Amino acid sequence: MSRLAGFSSPFMLGFDELERVLDRATKSANDGYPPYNIERLNAGSDQDTDVLRITLAVAGFREEDLDVTIEKNQLVVTGKQIDDKERVYLHRGIAARQFQRSFVLAEGLEVNGAQLKNGLLEIDLVRLRPESTVRKISINAAERSGKE
């Protein structure tokens, strides 16, 4: 894996994990199914929190066909449909398709809930904005050993 130019700077200490997150995000962005929207719900109303909603179009999936998990700041939505062997199709235009859609979540972003309604899976995310703090670091004078 080639390193991104910005992360090789000596002023960007400890951002190795961010580089890995960006790499995961670009790999998961290639698949277009299922389509989704991401929206900000409270734009401008409350300055202390961000509320985001991811809406995935999952028509034909039931609640038990879907799985929403979080692992290492990555939200993963999986859908698995089982083919009904008793049905006899004259034409099959709607396939029983499986999918996995991943979203990399920023630090402090938490899933507030998920609901399936009219073929749309809505996942609400909340981020409380931390208060800005300034911390003073004390400097300790080192004792010199030896004679001058």
N, CA and C of each residue as an Amber inpcrd file, in Angstrom:
protein
   444
   0.8520000  -1.1790000   0.0000000   0.0000000   0.0000000   0.0000000
   0.8940000   1.2370000   0.0000000   0.6020000   2.1600000  -0.8860000
   1.3890000   3.3890000  -0.9250000   0.8310000   4.3780000   0.0870000
   1.7170000   5.1060000   0.7010000   1.3040000   6.0690000   1.7250000
   0.8020000   7.3440000   1.0600000  -0.2070000   7.9410000   1.6670000
  -0.6900000   9.2240000   1.1980000   0.3280000  10.2930000   1.5600000
   0.5490000  11.2420000   0.6630000   1.5950000  12.2480000   0.8580000
   1.3980000  13.0590000   2.1410000   0.1650000  13.4200000   2.4690000
  -0.0880000  14.2420000   3.6530000   0.2390000  13.5580000   4.9550000
   0.1390000  12.2110000   4.9960000   0.3710000  11.4760000   6.2310000
   1.8470000  11.1610000   6.4540000   2.7010000  11.4590000   5.4900000
   4.1220000  11.2140000   5.6870000   4.8230000  12.4370000   6.2750000
   4.0810000  13.5040000   6.4940000   4.6400000  14.7200000   7.0740000
   5.0350000  14.4830000   8.5280000   6.1590000  15.0430000   8.9810000
   6.5450000  14.8700000  10.3850000   5.6000000  15.6010000  11.3470000
   4.7330000  16.4790000  10.8400000   3.7920000  17.2050000  11.6910000
   2.4850000  16.4260000  11.8920000   2.3240000  15.3120000  11.2060000
   1.1100000  14.5020000  11.2990000   1.4210000  13.2240000  12.0920000
   1.7200000  13.3700000  13.3610000   2.0940000  12.2410000  14.2080000
   0.8610000  11.4730000  14.6800000   0.9200000  10.1640000  14.5770000
  -0.1430000   9.3180000  15.1060000  -1.3720000   9.1960000  14.2390000
  -1.2870000   9.5450000  12.9600000  -2.4410000   9.4800000  12.0710000
  -2.4450000   8.2190000  11.2060000  -1.6960000   7.1890000  11.6150000
  -1.6560000   5.9440000  10.8500000  -3.0430000   5.3080000  10.7580000
  -3.8000000   5.3520000  11.8590000  -5.1350000   4.7680000  11.8570000
  -6.0500000   5.5170000  10.8940000  -5.9280000   6.8270000  10.8110000
  -6.7400000   7.6110000   9.8750000  -6.4430000   7.2090000   8.4310000
  -5.1990000   6.9440000   8.1430000  -4.8210000   6.4950000   6.8070000
  -5.4820000   5.1460000   6.4880000  -5.5190000   4.2410000   7.4650000
  -6.1730000   2.9490000   7.2600000  -7.6760000   3.1230000   7.0650000
  -8.2870000   4.0450000   7.8050000  -9.7210000   4.3110000   7.6710000
 -10.0310000   4.8330000   6.2740000  -9.2330000   5.7580000   5.7900000
  -9.4470000   6.2830000   4.4320000  -9.2980000   5.1920000   3.3790000
  -8.3690000   4.2910000   3.5850000  -8.1820000   3.1830000   2.6560000
  -9.4140000   2.2770000   2.6480000  -9.9730000   1.9810000   3.8420000
 -11.1870000   1.1570000   3.9230000 -12.3670000   1.8470000   3.2570000
 -12.4690000   3.1580000   3.4410000 -13.5910000   3.9060000   2.8770000
 -13.5570000   3.8980000   1.3580000 -12.3910000   4.0370000   0.7770000
 -12.3150000   4.0440000  -0.6820000 -12.5970000   2.6630000  -1.2590000
 -12.2430000   1.6060000  -0.5490000 -12.5320000   0.2510000  -1.0260000
 -14.0200000  -0.0520000  -0.9700000 -14.7250000   0.4300000   0.0620000
 -16.1480000   0.1170000   0.2080000 -17.0350000   1.0230000  -0.6480000
 -16.4990000   2.0790000  -1.2310000 -17.3140000   3.0150000  -2.0140000
 -17.5590000   2.5370000  -3.4360000 -16.9490000   1.4390000  -3.8500000
 -17.0430000   1.0040000  -5.2390000 -18.3620000   0.3340000  -5.5910000
 -19.0290000  -0.3220000  -4.6590000 -20.2690000  -1.0230000  -4.9480000
 -21.4480000  -0.0490000  -4.8600000 -22.3520000  -0.1040000  -5.8310000
 -23.4660000   0.8340000  -5.8660000 -24.7650000   0.2980000  -5.3210000
 -24.7800000  -0.9180000  -4.7810000 -26.0250000  -1.5020000  -4.2990000
 -25.9350000  -1.7830000  -2.8120000 -26.9230000  -1.4640000  -2.0460000
 -28.1300000  -0.7230000  -2.4100000 -27.8620000   0.7840000  -2.4180000
 -28.6600000   1.5180000  -3.1770000 -28.4840000   2.9800000  -3.1640000
 -28.8300000   3.5470000  -1.7920000 -28.2270000   4.6930000  -1.4670000
 -28.4360000   5.2740000  -0.1320000 -28.3560000   6.7960000  -0.2030000
 -28.8980000   7.4190000   0.8240000 -28.7980000   8.8680000   1.0520000
 -28.1940000   9.0870000   2.4280000 -27.4870000  10.1990000   2.5780000
 -27.0210000  10.6320000   3.8910000 -27.4730000  12.0730000   4.0440000
 -28.1710000  12.3660000   5.1360000 -28.6810000  13.7240000   5.3330000
 -28.4350000  14.2010000   6.7540000 -28.3120000  15.5100000   6.9000000
 -28.2170000  16.1370000   8.2190000 -29.6310000  16.5430000   8.6000000
 -30.0760000  16.1060000   9.7730000 -31.4630000  16.3270000  10.1670000
 -31.6980000  17.6480000  10.8660000 -30.7530000  18.1240000  11.6290000
 -30.9880000  19.3330000  12.4090000 -30.0500000  20.4500000  11.9890000
 -29.8960000  20.6600000  10.7090000 -28.9620000  21.6770000  10.2240000
 -29.3300000  23.0410000  10.8080000 -28.4710000  23.5600000  11.6450000
 -28.6340000  24.8970000  12.1930000 -29.4680000  25.0000000  13.4500000
 -30.1580000  23.9260000  13.8740000 -31.0400000  24.0710000  15.0280000
 -30.3010000  23.9460000  16.3620000 -29.4010000  22.9850000  16.4850000
 -28.6820000  22.7800000  17.7450000 -27.1940000  22.7200000  17.4330000
 -26.4660000  23.6490000  17.9540000 -25.0440000  23.7400000  17.6380000
 -24.1950000  22.7370000  18.4110000 -24.7690000  22.0790000  19.4450000
 -23.9900000  21.1650000  20.2710000 -24.0190000  19.7200000  19.7740000
 -24.9700000  19.3730000  18.8990000 -25.0570000  18.0060000  18.3990000
 -25.2510000  18.0000000  16.8900000 -24.7580000  16.9440000  16.2760000
 -25.0330000  16.6690000  14.8720000 -25.8910000  15.4110000  14.8350000
 -26.9670000  15.4270000  14.0670000 -27.7850000  14.2450000  13.8640000
 -27.7890000  13.9680000  12.3660000 -27.3040000  12.7830000  12.0070000
 -27.2360000  12.3740000  10.6130000 -28.1320000  11.1630000  10.4210000
 -28.6500000  10.9880000   9.2040000 -29.4570000   9.8120000   8.8850000
 -28.9440000   9.2080000   7.5920000 -28.6540000   7.9070000   7.6500000
 -28.3290000   7.1330000   6.4620000 -29.5980000   6.3800000   6.0910000
 -30.0630000   6.5330000   4.8510000 -31.2530000   5.8420000   4.3740000
 -30.8510000   4.9390000   3.2170000 -31.0750000   3.6410000   3.3740000
 -30.7620000   2.6690000   2.3330000 -32.0550000   2.1400000   1.7260000
 -32.0960000   2.0290000   0.4030000 -33.2460000   1.4780000  -0.2990000
 -33.1170000  -0.0400000  -0.3070000 -33.9100000  -0.7060000   0.5380000
 -33.8140000  -2.1600000   0.6960000 -35.1730000  -2.8190000   0.4350000
 -35.8200000  -2.4190000  -0.6510000 -37.1290000  -2.9810000  -0.9910000
 -37.0240000  -4.4910000  -1.1460000 -37.9930000  -5.2010000  -0.5810000
 -38.0180000  -6.6570000  -0.6590000 -37.3480000  -7.3350000   0.5190000
 -36.6110000  -6.5850000   1.3270000 -35.9640000  -7.1620000   2.5100000
 -36.8650000  -6.9790000   3.7200000 -36.9500000  -8.0240000   4.5350000
 -37.6750000  -7.9410000   5.7940000 -36.6820000  -7.6130000   6.9000000
 -37.1960000  -7.2650000   8.0560000 -36.3360000  -6.9210000   9.1930000
 -35.3720000  -8.0550000   9.5250000 -35.8440000  -9.2930000   9.4550000
 -34.9830000 -10.4340000   9.7890000 -33.9490000 -10.7450000   8.6990000
 -34.0900000 -10.1220000   7.5250000 -33.1090000 -10.2910000   6.4430000
 -31.9400000  -9.3160000   6.5660000 -32.0660000  -8.3290000   7.4440000
 -31.0730000  -7.2590000   7.5570000 -30.3060000  -7.3570000   8.8680000
 -29.0520000  -6.9540000   8.8290000 -28.2050000  -6.9500000  10.0190000
 -27.3870000  -5.6650000  10.0120000 -27.4050000  -4.9200000  11.1170000
 -26.6440000  -3.6810000  11.2570000 -25.6720000  -3.8690000  12.4190000
 -24.3610000  -3.7370000  12.1340000 -23.3430000  -3.9280000  13.1680000
 -22.3150000  -2.8020000  13.0930000 -21.5920000  -2.6310000  14.2010000
 -20.4850000  -1.6750000  14.2470000 -19.2590000  -2.4290000  14.7260000
 -18.1770000  -2.2810000  13.9750000 -16.9140000  -2.8900000  14.3670000
 -15.7880000  -1.9510000  13.9900000 -15.0180000  -1.5390000  14.9970000
 -13.8730000  -0.6450000  14.7930000 -14.2500000   0.5990000  13.9850000
 -15.2470000   1.3380000  14.4630000 -15.7040000   2.5860000  13.8290000
 -16.2110000   2.3850000  12.4100000 -16.6390000   1.1720000  12.0820000
 -17.1890000   0.9100000  10.7550000 -18.6010000   0.3610000  10.9280000
 -19.5700000   1.0700000  10.3480000 -20.9600000   0.6360000  10.3610000
 -21.1450000  -0.2810000   9.1580000 -21.6100000  -1.5060000   9.4030000
 -21.7810000  -2.4800000   8.3280000 -23.2480000  -2.8980000   8.2850000
 -23.8760000  -2.7380000   7.1130000 -25.2540000  -3.1610000   6.9020000
 -25.2140000  -4.3260000   5.9290000 -25.7810000  -5.4630000   6.3520000
 -25.7780000  -6.6750000   5.5410000 -27.2130000  -7.0970000   5.2820000
 -27.4840000  -7.5000000   4.0520000 -28.8020000  -8.0080000   3.6920000
 -28.6760000  -9.3660000   3.0330000 -29.4620000 -10.3250000   3.5290000
 -29.4630000 -11.6810000   2.9690000 -30.8980000 -12.1220000   2.7820000
 -31.2560000 -12.4230000   1.5390000 -32.5890000 -12.9460000   1.2460000
 -32.4610000 -14.4180000   0.8890000 -33.4340000 -15.2050000   1.3260000
 -33.4570000 -16.6310000   1.0110000 -34.4690000 -16.8420000  -0.1050000
 -34.0330000 -17.5370000  -1.1310000 -34.9080000 -17.8510000  -2.2670000
 -36.0350000 -18.7770000  -1.8240000 -37.2600000 -18.4180000  -2.1550000
 -38.4190000 -19.2470000  -1.8440000 -38.5390000 -20.3190000  -2.9250000
 -38.2250000 -21.5530000  -2.5920000 -38.2060000 -22.6590000  -3.5620000
 -39.6060000 -23.0760000  -3.9900000 -40.6370000 -22.7120000  -3.2440000
 -41.9950000 -23.1200000  -3.5730000 -42.6350000 -22.2360000  -4.6380000
 -42.0600000 -21.0670000  -4.8810000 -42.6220000 -20.1680000  -5.8900000
 -42.1610000 -20.5810000  -7.2790000 -43.0820000 -20.4830000  -8.2490000
 -42.7550000 -20.7590000  -9.6440000 -42.9040000 -19.4480000 -10.4040000
 -41.7840000 -18.9180000 -10.8870000 -41.7820000 -17.6300000 -11.5710000
 -41.9230000 -17.8260000 -13.0780000 -42.7980000 -17.0370000 -13.6960000
 -42.8760000 -16.9730000 -15.1510000 -41.8610000 -15.9680000 -15.6740000
 -41.6070000 -14.9410000 -14.8650000 -40.5580000 -13.9440000 -15.1530000
 -39.9650000 -13.5330000 -13.8230000 -38.6580000 -13.4490000 -13.7670000
 -37.9970000 -13.0680000 -12.5120000 -37.1520000 -11.8320000 -12.7790000
 -37.6660000 -10.6660000 -12.4260000 -36.9450000  -9.4080000 -12.5920000
 -36.3910000  -8.8770000 -11.2840000 -36.9170000  -9.3860000 -10.1700000
 -36.4510000  -8.9830000  -8.8470000 -35.7030000 -10.1690000  -8.2560000
 -34.3990000 -10.0700000  -8.2350000 -33.5840000 -11.1780000  -7.7410000
 -33.4510000 -11.1190000  -6.2240000 -33.2690000 -12.2710000  -5.6060000
 -32.9540000 -12.3380000  -4.1810000 -31.4640000 -12.0530000  -4.0650000
 -31.1460000 -10.8140000  -3.8180000 -29.7610000 -10.3580000  -3.8650000
 -29.2260000 -10.1180000  -2.4650000 -27.9750000 -10.4820000  -2.2550000
 -27.3210000 -10.2150000  -0.9860000 -26.4390000  -8.9930000  -1.1440000
 -26.2120000  -8.2790000  -0.0290000 -25.3460000  -7.1060000  -0.0890000
 -24.6620000  -6.8900000   1.2530000 -23.6070000  -6.1090000   1.1780000
 -22.9370000  -5.5960000   2.3840000 -22.4840000  -4.1780000   2.0570000
 -22.9630000  -3.2130000   2.8270000 -22.6210000  -1.8080000   2.6290000
 -21.9370000  -1.3270000   3.8950000 -20.7600000  -0.6960000   3.7450000
 -19.9930000  -0.2340000   4.9010000 -19.8550000   1.2790000   4.8940000
 -19.8840000   1.8550000   6.0860000 -19.6820000   3.2890000   6.2820000
 -18.6670000   3.4610000   7.4100000 -17.6300000   4.2220000   7.1720000
 -16.6390000   4.4920000   8.2110000 -17.1350000   5.6800000   9.0290000
 -17.2440000   5.4890000  10.3470000 -17.7690000   6.5170000  11.2360000
 -16.6320000   7.2830000  11.8910000 -16.7980000   8.5840000  11.9950000
 -15.8180000   9.4270000  12.6720000 -15.8580000   9.1380000  14.1700000
 -14.7660000   9.4560000  14.8280000 -14.6800000   9.2750000  16.2800000
 -15.7720000  10.1100000  16.9490000 -16.4880000   9.5040000  17.8870000
 -17.5370000  10.2180000  18.6110000 -18.9110000  10.1220000  17.9750000
 -19.0140000   9.5330000  16.7950000 -20.3030000   9.3700000  16.1100000
 -20.9070000   8.0480000  16.5630000 -22.1320000   8.0840000  17.0740000
 -22.7660000   6.8920000  17.6120000 -24.0940000   6.6300000  16.9210000
 -24.4340000   5.3450000  16.7760000 -25.7210000   4.9710000  16.1940000
 -26.7980000   5.1600000  17.2520000 -27.8190000   5.9250000  16.8980000
 -28.9090000   6.2340000  17.8170000 -30.0800000   5.2680000  17.6310000
 -30.1660000   4.6140000  16.4740000 -31.2580000   3.6770000  16.2300000
 -31.4000000   3.4000000  14.7470000 -32.1930000   2.3720000  14.4340000
 -32.4620000   2.0020000  13.0420000 -33.9070000   1.5480000  12.9320000
 -34.5290000   1.8860000  11.7950000 -35.9000000   1.4350000  11.5710000
 -36.1110000   1.1370000  10.0950000 -36.9460000   0.1470000   9.8250000
 -37.2980000  -0.2540000   8.4680000 -38.7260000   0.1880000   8.2110000
 -38.9050000   1.0170000   7.1710000 -40.2180000   1.5860000   6.9010000
 -40.3810000   1.7800000   5.3910000 -41.3990000   1.1400000   4.8170000
 -41.7190000   1.2830000   3.3920000 -40.5370000   0.9660000   2.4770000
 -39.7830000  -0.0720000   2.7970000 -38.6570000  -0.4740000   1.9620000
 -37.4070000   0.3620000   2.1380000 -37.3920000   1.2470000   3.1390000
 -36.2300000   2.0870000   3.4210000 -35.7160000   1.7880000   4.8230000
 -34.4210000   1.5160000   4.9320000 -33.7870000   1.3180000   6.2270000
 -33.1400000   2.6320000   6.6220000 -33.6150000   3.2150000   7.7220000
 -33.0790000   4.4820000   8.2110000 -32.2320000   4.2210000   9.4520000
 -30.9870000   4.6980000   9.4150000 -30.0680000   4.5570000  10.5380000
 -29.6920000   5.9540000  10.9940000 -30.0470000   6.2850000  12.2370000
 -29.7700000   7.6150000  12.7720000 -28.4600000   7.6070000  13.5550000
 -27.6480000   8.6120000  13.3210000 -26.3540000   8.7650000  13.9790000
 -26.3320000  10.0880000  14.7280000 -25.6880000  10.1080000  15.8870000
 -25.5990000  11.3100000  16.7170000 -24.1520000  11.5470000  17.0790000
 -23.7410000  12.8170000  17.0100000 -22.4110000  13.1930000  17.4810000
 -22.5550000  14.4080000  18.3770000 -22.1550000  14.2300000  19.6320000
 -22.0980000  15.3640000  20.5470000 -20.7640000  16.0490000  20.3230000
 -20.8060000  17.3330000  20.1340000 -19.5600000  18.0640000  19.9230000
 -18.8910000  18.3050000  21.2670000 -17.6520000  17.8620000  21.4040000
 -16.9660000  18.0560000  22.6880000 -16.6170000  19.5150000  22.8980000
 -16.5700000  19.8850000  24.1650000 -16.1610000  21.2460000  24.4880000
 -14.6850000  21.4100000  24.1800000 -14.3310000  22.5690000  23.6890000
 -12.9340000  22.8560000  23.3900000 -12.2070000  23.1280000  24.6980000
 -11.1320000  22.4000000  24.9230000 -10.3740000  22.5860000  26.1570000
  -8.9270000  22.9070000  25.8280000  -8.3470000  23.7260000  26.6620000
  -6.9280000  24.0580000  26.5520000  -6.2750000  23.5460000  27.8210000
  -5.2140000  22.7890000  27.6610000  -4.5220000  22.2050000  28.8010000
  -3.1080000  22.7440000  28.8580000  -2.7110000  23.1970000  30.0210000
  -1.3580000  23.7020000  30.2150000  -0.4640000  22.5430000  30.6150000
   0.6590000  22.4050000  29.9430000   1.6280000  21.3570000  30.2310000
   2.7730000  21.9870000  31.0010000   3.0380000  21.4580000  32.1820000
   4.1260000  22.0210000  32.9880000   5.4630000  21.4850000  32.4710000
   6.4550000  22.3300000  32.5520000   7.8070000  21.9720000  32.1210000
   8.6440000  21.7660000  33.3630000   9.1950000  20.5890000  33.4980000
  10.0230000  20.2680000  34.6480000  11.4910000  20.4630000  34.2840000
  12.2120000  21.2010000  35.1170000  13.6240000  21.3920000  34.8820000
  14.3690000  20.1400000  35.2820000  15.2280000  19.6670000  34.3930000
  15.9950000  18.4540000  34.6860000  17.2220000  18.8420000  35.4920000
  17.4940000  18.0530000  36.4870000  18.6920000  18.2830000  37.2990000
  19.9010000  17.8450000  36.4860000  20.9160000  18.6810000  36.4730000
  22.1570000  18.3090000  35.7860000  23.0260000  17.5000000  36.7260000
  23.5710000  16.4470000  36.2160000  24.5050000  15.6750000  37.0340000
  25.9100000  15.9580000  36.5360000  26.8050000  15.9870000  37.4260000
  28.1970000  16.2610000  37.0380000  28.6260000  17.6560000  37.4670000
  29.8920000  17.9210000  37.3530000  30.4340000  19.2170000  37.7760000
  30.7260000  20.0670000  36.5680000  30.6130000  21.3440000  36.7520000
  30.9190000  22.2790000  35.6780000  32.2300000  22.9370000  35.8960000
